[in-house]
Amino acid sequence: MQSILIVEDEARLLSLLARIIEIDGYHVLKAQSAKAGIKLLENEDVRVVISDVQLPDENGIELIQRIKRIHSYIEVINLTAFGSIKDSVRAMRMGAFDYLTKGDDNDKILPLLRKALAKANHQFKTYQLENAAARPYSFETILGSSPAIISAIDLAVKVSHTNTTVLLLGETGTGKEVFAKAIHEESDRKANPFIALNCSSFSNELLNSELFGYVAGAFTGANKDKKGLIEEANNSTLFLDEIGELSLELQAKLLRVLEDGTFHKIGDSKTTTSNVRIIAATNKDLRQEIEHNKFRADLFYRLSVFTITLPPLRERRDDIEMLANYFLKRFANKINRSVIHMDPEFIKILTGHEWKGNIRELKNVIERVVILANGETLTTDLLPIEFFMHDNDGNDSTQPFNLSIIESQFIKKALYHAKGNKGEAARLLGISISTLYRKIEEYKIV
């Protein structure tokens, strides 16, 4: 939870300030010394610090630099009993958001706090984006502040420091492999390479070879011994995506690995041992698969010791703009384009879209529009034709009311229904083919 930290050695004033801020709906942390305040900063999600200048163990102005070293996005408001221009200027140079004289703070603190919090939250989003780019496979890369994603991250952080098997559930494109990599990177196994396998990409025979390996002469073409991925992932993590696609035969072999860490290579009578951690993922309902005798119940219970369900993008709409901005910067840098903004109407349509393909779909859409963009701003006319097919019978309040945008969208819909046939699209719209061509050129419809 985002918090406001008050550092004030005078107990009466500390309680009064906390009460004023809490009544306005904020979560407040309290400290009566710089040392206690720093300890809270290291363990809590603090966005704004309100600090007295005269603290028993440190000058509050000097404290600003220590706070900024911990988290640069935190904003600091200094309080003093005796305001001076010299101290005010010094505090601002150190990076303070503002400087208040005690006695004036009751009326001014809340408006000032709101401004400081807005700035801190904006800086925090930038901090998240920068960390995501710097550490491609850490929990910092999992962008978002919606309760559903925060809950999933909290669970993943807790299990990452164990050797427990993890089952990741969620729709296609929700980021299950990203979570698996982050869990590995936070574990004691991170020094060894993370290994991933999509179980739906191979036939049963090939999957058997890939997972468990074989010895020379096991079958035609087996000229030498081959390690399987379970053996390759000894002392590391093996991510099995689409685990529901495993055959019952291979499920039985995997169950033994989970139970005692042993298995037999194809054609080998000797037992092979591997200290592997399994993280599995699926978008299937495995309980339903069990009812249809397509998945072993005993394997399911071994896999689901610790289950994390990843939310679809439509259940975390507040995160869409942040994610879109991340992909915008990423792809603009990749192809050396100067696209840096998203039009407000563009953001509205992104936020209102159903995103059946989840984050993967959003990523692909942003990559496409960045390539198509001519200027610095992404606009609605860059979105693909099929993007406008889910308008909830015209009742979606997130859709823009600009006439040119609506006309462009209807042309895109007609072209979609006509499968690109412009003559048929013109007939559906009730306009001439020449008018349709003119409109396509005018709105730069692709």
N, C-alpha and C positions, 0 to 999 in steps of 0.2 A: 504494500500500500504506500502511495506517495505521502510523505510526511513533511511537516514544518518543524524545524528544530529551533528551540529558544535556548540560548546560553546566557544565563543571568544569575549572578551569585546572590542577589537579594530575593529571598524566598517569596515575600509578599508580592513584589512586582512580577516575579516569574509566574505565580499562580494567576494573577490578574490578567496578564498578557495571554496566557494559555487559555483562560476561560473566554476571553473576547474572540480569539481566533477559532476556538472549538465551536462556539455558538454559530459561527459563519459556515460550519460544515467541514472544517479541515481536521486532519489527524495531526496531533501535536506531540512532539517528544521534548523532554525537558532535561537540562543539564545545568549544574551550578559551577562548573569549571570548564576550562578549555580542554583539559585532559578527558573529562567525562564526555564532552561534546564530540571530540575526535573519535572516541570509541564507538559512539552511536553512529557516526557517519560511516564507519567502516563496516557496520553490520545492518544498516537500515537504508531504505530507499528515500533519501532526503533530497528535496529539490530546492528549498530555500532555508537559509539560516538567519535568524535574528539574534545578533550578538551584542552584548554590552561591551563597551570599549575597555572599562576598568574591571578586569577579571582577576581573581586572586592569584592565578598562576601564569597568566600571559596577557599581553596587551591585545585587545580585540581587533585592532587594525592589523597587527602582525599575524593574527590568527587567519585572516583572509587568505594569505598565500598558502598556508597549510591546507586549508579547505579546498582551494582550487587545485592543489597538487593531488588530492584524493580523487576529486571529480570536478573537472573544469566546467561542467554545465551547471553546477550549483551556484545560485545567486545569494549574496550576503547583504543584509541590511544592518548597519551599525547603529547602536543606541548609546547616548552619552548624557550624563547629567549636566554637563557644561559644554555646550556647543561652541565650536570655534571654526572660523574659516580655514585655518591652517590644518586642523584635524580632518575637516570635511574634505579638503583637497587631497590630503594624504590617503584617506580611506578610498576615495574614488580612483586614485592612481594605483592603489593596491588591487583594485578590481571590484570594489563594493558596488552594489546596485544603487544604494542611496544611504543617506546619513540622517538620522533623526535625533532631535533633542528630547529627552524625557520630559513629559508634561504635554508635549504636542502629539505624542504617539497614539493616544486613544482614538482620536478622530482621523488621523492620517494613516495609521498602520494597515487597515484592511484594504483601502484602495491601492496603497503601495505594494502590499503583499500580492494582490491579484496580478498587478503588472509584472512583478518579479517572477511569479509562478508561471505566467504565460511565456516569459522569455526563457526561463529555465527549461520548461517542457519542450519548447522549440529546439533549444540547444541539445536536449537529451535525445531527440529524434535524430539530429545530425550526428551525435556521438554514436548512436546505434548503427547508423548507416556506415560510418567510418570504420567501426569495429567489425562490422560484417564483411567489409572489403579486406580488412587486414587479417582476419581470422576466419577463413572460409568454412571451417567445420567446428565451430564452438557454439555454445548456447547463445552467445551474443549475436550470432548470425540469424537466429530465429526472431524475426522482427514482429512486433505487435504488442499491444497493451490491453487487448480485450480479455475479460475474465477467463474465457474458454482456453485461449492459448497460454495464458499465464499459468493456469492450473496444470496444463499438460507439461509445460516447461518445469514447474516445481517438482512434479512427479519424476520426470526424467533426470533432473539434477540429483534427487535423492537416491535413485537406483543406480546412477552411473558409477558410484564409488564401491559398488558391490560386484559380485560375479553372477548375480541372479539372471536367469533367462528372462527376456522381455518380449512381450507380444504387442506390436503396434497395430492398432486398428484405425481405419478411416478410409474415406473415398479416395479414388485415384487422384493424384495431384495435390494431396494435402501436406506433403513434405515428410513422408515416413522415413525415407533414406537420409534426409538431412538430420532428423532426430537420431537415427541410428549412429550416424557419424559423430554427432555431438556427444552422445553417450560414450562412445569409444574414446574420443579425445579427452574426456574428463575422467576416464578410468585409469587404473594402474597398468592397463595393457597398451596405452597410447604409444609407447616406444616401438611397438610392432605394427605392421601395416594392417589397416582395415580391409577386409575382404568381403565382397558383395556378390551375390548370385541371384538372378531372376529365375525362379523355378518354372516359369511359363515359357522360357526361351529355348528349352531343350526337350527332346524326346525322352522317354523313361530310361532307355539304355544309356544315352549320352549323359543324362543327369546322374545316373548311378556312377558312371566313370568320373564325372566332374567332382562329385561330392566325396566319394570314397576311394577313388584311385584304383589301380590294378597292378598286377605283377606281370612280368614278361611271359608270354605264351598263354595268357588267360583267354585270348580269342585271336582270330585272324587279324593281323596288323598290330598286335601288342608286342612290339619288338623289344621294349625295355620297360622297367618299372616306372610307374607314374604315381606321384603323390596326388591325392584328392584334396579338395579345398579344406576339408575338415582337418586333415593333417597339416596343410599349409598354414592354417589359422591357429596352430598350437601356441598357447600363451597370448592369443590375440582374440579378435572378434570376427565372427562370421555372420553377415547379414543375409538372411534368406527371405527375399521378397516374393510375394505371391505364394506363400507357403501352402495355401489351399490347393495348389496344382500338383503337389506331390502324390505319387501313386501310393496305394496302401502298402505295397512292398517296401518302398523307400521310407514311408512313415515309420514302419517297424524298425528299420535300421537306424533312423534318426533318434527314435525313442531310446534305443540302447545307448547311444552316444550321450544323451541327456541324463540317463540314469547312472552310468558308471564311466563315461568317457572312453569307451572301447568300441571297436568295429572291425570288420573284416574287409580287406580290399578284395576286389573281384579276382577270383582264382587263387586266393591265398588262404592257407589253413591257419596261419598265425594271426594272433590278435594284435591290432595296432591301437595304441593309446594316444589320445590328444586332449590337452587341457584347453578346450575351446569354449568361448562364450558365444551362445547363440542369441541373436536378436532376430525375431521373425516378424513378418508383416503380411497383412492381407486386407483386401476390401470386401472379402466374402464374409457371410455369416457362418462361422465355423460350427456353431451349435446346430444350425439347419443342415449343414453338410454331414454332421454326425447322424442326424435323424435319417438321412438318405443313404447312410452307410458309405459315404465318400471320404470321411475323415475319422480317424481313430479318436475315441473319447479319451483314452489314457494319454495320447500325445497332446491333445488339446489341454488337458489339465497340467501337463508338464510345461508346456509353452506359456500358459497363461498365469504362471506364478505371479507375474507383475504385468498387468495390462495397462496400456496408455491409449486412450482414444483421441485421435486428432480431429479437431473441429473442421467442418467444411468452411470455405471462405464466406459463404452467405450468412454464416452464424457469427462472423467477426467483421462486419462491414466497416466498423470504425478503423480497421487496420488497412483497408484497401488503398487509401491515398498514400500511406507510408510505404507500403509494398510497391505501389506503382512508381513512386519517386525513386525508390531504390533501383528498380529495373531501368527506369529512365536514365539515371546517371550511369549505370553499368553499361548499357548498350550505346549510349551517346559517346562514352569514352572509348568503347571498343571499336566503333567505326569512325571515330574522330569527328563527331557532329556537334554543333553548338546548341542543340536542343536542351533547354534548361527549365521550361515551365510546362504546366498543364492548364489549359483553359478551364475556368470554373464549371462550365457546362460539360466539358469532357469528364471532369471529376464526378459530377452528378451522375452521368450515365454509367461510369465505372462502378460507382457505389450502388446503383440500382440494379445492376446486371446480376443474373442468377449464378453465374460462374460454375457451371456443371463440371468443368475441368479443373476447378479450384485454382491454386497458385500457379500450377503449370500453364493453365489457360491464360491467366493474367500475364505471366511472363512472356508467352508467345505473342499476345496481342500488343504489349508494349514494344517488343522487339520489332514487330511489323510496322507500327505507326512511327517509330523513331526513324526507320529506314525511309518511310514515305514523306516525313515532314520536310518542308522547305525552309521554315523559319525557326525561331527559338521556342515556339509554343506548340504543344499538341492540341489539336482541335477535333471536334466530333466528326468532321467530314473525312478524317483519316481512318476511322474505324471500319472494319470489314462489313460487307453487305449483311451477312447472316447475324451480325451483332444486334441488329434492330428487330429481330423476329419475335422477341419476348416482351411485348409491351403491355401485357395484362389488359387487353382490350382498350388500350388508350387511357387506363386509369392510373398509370404509374406516375406518382407525383414527382419522381426524380427526373422525368423527361423534360427537356427544355421547351420553351414556348416561342422561341425565335422562329419566325415564319420560314426563313431560308433553310434553317436546320431541319425543320419538320418536313419541308418539301424535299430536301435531299434524302431524308430518311425514307420517305414514301417511294421515291424513285429506286432506292436501294432494295426496298421490300419487293417492289414489282419485278426488278431484275432477278432477285433471288427466286421468286415464284416462277418466273419465266425461264429459269436456268440459264440466264445470260442472253436469251433471245430478245434483242432490242425491239423488234417488230411486235412481238407478243407483249412485252412490257409496256409499250406505247398504247396498245389496245386496252390493257388492264387499267392504265391510268386515264384513258379517254383523251389522249393528246396525239398529235401527229408525230411521226418518226423524226421529222426535222426538229421539232420542239424538244423531243427527248434528247437528241444529240446535242442540241444547244445547252440544255440543262446539265447534261453530263459534263460538258466542257466547262460550263460556268461554275459548277460545284466541285470540279476535279474529282469526279467519282471514278474509282479504279476497281 
